[in-house]
């Protein structure tokens, strides 16, 4: 998170100017990163790529097996509740 020494305040990346300066005093703020990757452009809704941030080492993360099991059990339970309405 960017820190301005003169203002003694943290800033969210979107609060900084396009050049990466403090909006109050105009001082250059140290380079900041997201997940250890340096930002080369300001973070906006158009430039933010959530899929690239979710990757670790360039590979997509796989869904854990216990999440798949939980979804399967939930579908089974809800199906049984619908069937039990008509029995």
Rosetta silent file (secondary structure, phi, psi, omega in degrees, C-alpha in Angstrom):
SEQUENCE: XXXXXXXXXXXXXXXXXXXXXXXXXXXXXXXXXXXXXXXXXXXXXXXXXXXXXXXXXXXXXXXXXXXXXXXXXXXXXXXXXXXXXXX
SCORE:     score description
SCORE:     0.000 S_00000001
   1 L     0.000  131.006 -178.268    0.000    0.000    0.000 S_00000001
   2 E   -64.594  138.048 -179.311    1.467    3.373   -0.974 S_00000001
   3 E  -125.353  127.994  175.660    2.651    5.541    1.913 S_00000001
   4 E   -98.630  119.130 -176.966    3.293    9.283    1.753 S_00000001
   5 L   -68.235  -40.777 -177.258    5.957   10.271    4.275 S_00000001
   6 L   -68.421  -42.742 -179.465    5.084   13.992    4.316 S_00000001
   7 L   -83.027  -15.421 -177.189    1.337   13.487    4.775 S_00000001
   8 L    55.101   52.990 -175.108    1.851   10.449    7.055 S_00000001
   9 E  -147.170  142.652  172.100   -0.982    8.692    5.305 S_00000001
  10 E   -84.972  148.186  177.333   -1.631    5.490    3.391 S_00000001
  11 E  -128.752  143.741  169.955   -3.320    5.764    0.003 S_00000001
  12 L   -75.729  151.251 -177.140   -5.165    3.224   -2.090 S_00000001
  13 H   -56.231  -32.049 -179.263   -3.635    2.955   -5.574 S_00000001
  14 H   -71.722  -19.422 -178.243   -6.706    4.565   -7.166 S_00000001
  15 H   -80.561  -16.614 -179.496   -6.320    7.658   -4.972 S_00000001
  16 L   -76.487  162.269  175.303   -2.909    8.508   -6.434 S_00000001
  17 L   -72.487  171.895 -178.689   -2.455   10.673   -9.498 S_00000001
  18 L   -60.824  -32.154  179.952   -1.774    9.052  -12.869 S_00000001
  19 L   -80.113   -4.662 -178.530    1.968    9.640  -12.356 S_00000001
  20 L    84.417   30.290 -179.190    1.866    7.847   -8.974 S_00000001
  21 E  -106.382  160.510  178.729    2.144   10.995   -6.860 S_00000001
  22 L   -66.115  133.203 -179.125    0.401   11.986   -3.637 S_00000001
  23 L   -71.901  -19.802 -178.366   -2.852   13.872   -4.388 S_00000001
  24 L   -89.463  -53.513 -174.039   -2.317   16.274   -1.444 S_00000001
  25 L  -104.060  -12.882  177.801    1.352   17.266   -1.534 S_00000001
  26 L    79.473   10.093 -178.946    2.367   16.024   -5.004 S_00000001
  27 L   -77.179  143.109  177.631    5.354   14.058   -3.683 S_00000001
  28 E   -66.681  129.560  179.510    6.511   10.982   -5.588 S_00000001
  29 L  -101.180  144.235 -177.992    5.449    7.838   -3.742 S_00000001
  30 L   -55.818  153.060 -179.117    7.580    4.707   -3.796 S_00000001
  31 L   -60.088  136.935  179.876    6.730    2.052   -6.359 S_00000001
  32 L  -118.704  162.349 -175.013    3.965   -0.230   -5.184 S_00000001
  33 E  -134.359  162.912  170.442    2.989   -3.747   -6.199 S_00000001
  34 E  -122.812  121.238 -177.052    0.072   -6.133   -6.257 S_00000001
  35 L    55.580   35.759  177.657    0.995   -9.707   -5.311 S_00000001
  36 L    78.323    1.218  178.671    4.653   -8.788   -5.661 S_00000001
  37 E   -99.517  124.927 -179.702    4.255   -7.680   -9.288 S_00000001
  38 E   -67.198  144.351  179.442    5.189   -4.040   -9.969 S_00000001
  39 L   -88.872  130.961  177.717    2.498   -1.888  -11.524 S_00000001
  40 L  -103.769   -4.771  177.909    3.372   -0.209  -14.807 S_00000001
  41 L  -148.490  160.093 -179.019    0.078    1.666  -15.132 S_00000001
  42 L   -65.492  150.286 -179.685   -2.549    3.018  -12.732 S_00000001
  43 L   -85.368  117.068  174.694   -5.143    0.592  -11.430 S_00000001
  44 L  -133.520  175.820  179.729   -8.585    1.288  -12.869 S_00000001
  45 L   -67.666  -21.581  179.496  -11.583   -0.858  -13.666 S_00000001
  46 L   -85.324  -31.149 -175.705  -10.381   -1.056  -17.282 S_00000001
  47 L   -95.579  -11.088 -177.315   -6.765   -2.025  -16.565 S_00000001
  48 L   -80.489  121.517  178.637   -7.336   -4.485  -13.710 S_00000001
  49 L  -111.564   99.875 -175.287   -7.067   -8.098  -14.880 S_00000001
  50 H   -67.451  -31.864  179.251   -8.338  -10.330  -12.072 S_00000001
  51 H   -65.045  -39.851  179.440   -7.434  -13.557  -13.873 S_00000001
  52 H   -70.585  -30.358  176.807   -3.772  -12.571  -14.096 S_00000001
  53 H   -72.387  -29.259 -178.997   -3.749  -11.628  -10.408 S_00000001
  54 H   -77.172  -19.580 -179.191   -5.239  -14.996   -9.441 S_00000001
  55 L   -74.521  144.079  171.890   -2.493  -16.920  -11.226 S_00000001
  56 E  -118.532  123.582 -177.907    0.526  -18.065   -9.315 S_00000001
  57 L    61.904   30.431  175.681    3.666  -18.560  -11.410 S_00000001
  58 L    80.314    2.675 -179.803    1.651  -18.050  -14.601 S_00000001
  59 E  -111.047  147.143  177.093   -0.616  -21.057  -14.064 S_00000001
  60 L   -71.541  143.625  176.001   -4.327  -21.037  -13.333 S_00000001
  61 L   -77.868  141.113  178.232   -5.344  -22.193   -9.880 S_00000001
  62 L   -92.936  153.710  178.658   -7.432  -25.358   -9.794 S_00000001
  63 L   -72.807  131.609 -179.475  -10.617  -25.729   -7.801 S_00000001
  64 L   -65.010  149.311 -176.890   -9.955  -27.698   -4.581 S_00000001
  65 H   -64.317  -34.067 -177.611  -11.483  -31.158   -4.378 S_00000001
  66 H   -71.117  -25.857  174.646  -13.315  -30.385   -1.133 S_00000001
  67 H   -70.227  -41.508  176.874  -15.128  -27.456   -2.795 S_00000001
  68 H   -61.526  -41.302  178.507  -16.319  -29.786   -5.576 S_00000001
  69 H   -63.364  -42.693  179.226  -17.471  -32.286   -2.933 S_00000001
  70 H   -62.032  -42.565  179.104  -19.353  -29.569   -1.058 S_00000001
  71 H   -65.942  -41.734  179.019  -21.147  -28.434   -4.226 S_00000001
  72 H   -63.065  -43.098  178.159  -22.067  -32.028   -5.125 S_00000001
  73 H   -65.989  -37.123  178.175  -23.458  -32.648   -1.624 S_00000001
  74 H   -65.100  -43.634  178.258  -25.411  -29.377   -1.748 S_00000001
  75 H   -63.054  -43.069  177.664  -26.962  -30.300   -5.104 S_00000001
  76 H   -61.672  -44.710  179.958  -27.870  -33.739   -3.759 S_00000001
  77 H   -63.393  -46.891 -179.548  -29.428  -32.283   -0.613 S_00000001
  78 H   -66.078  -34.185  175.885  -31.464  -29.680   -2.481 S_00000001
  79 H   -63.893  -42.182  179.190  -32.623  -32.305   -4.985 S_00000001
  80 H   -65.133  -37.817  178.430  -33.817  -34.506   -2.133 S_00000001
  81 H   -64.409  -36.509  177.219  -35.686  -31.559   -0.581 S_00000001
  82 H   -68.706  -43.048  178.791  -37.517  -30.942   -3.876 S_00000001
  83 H   -63.505  -40.214 -177.668  -38.409  -34.644   -4.191 S_00000001
  84 H   -68.925  -18.848  175.489  -39.629  -34.756   -0.573 S_00000001
  85 H   -65.997  -34.211 -174.970  -42.083  -31.927   -1.290 S_00000001
  86 H   -96.969   -3.753  179.525  -44.021  -34.173   -3.669 S_00000001
  87 L   -93.396    0.000    0.000  -43.865  -37.415   -1.658 S_00000001
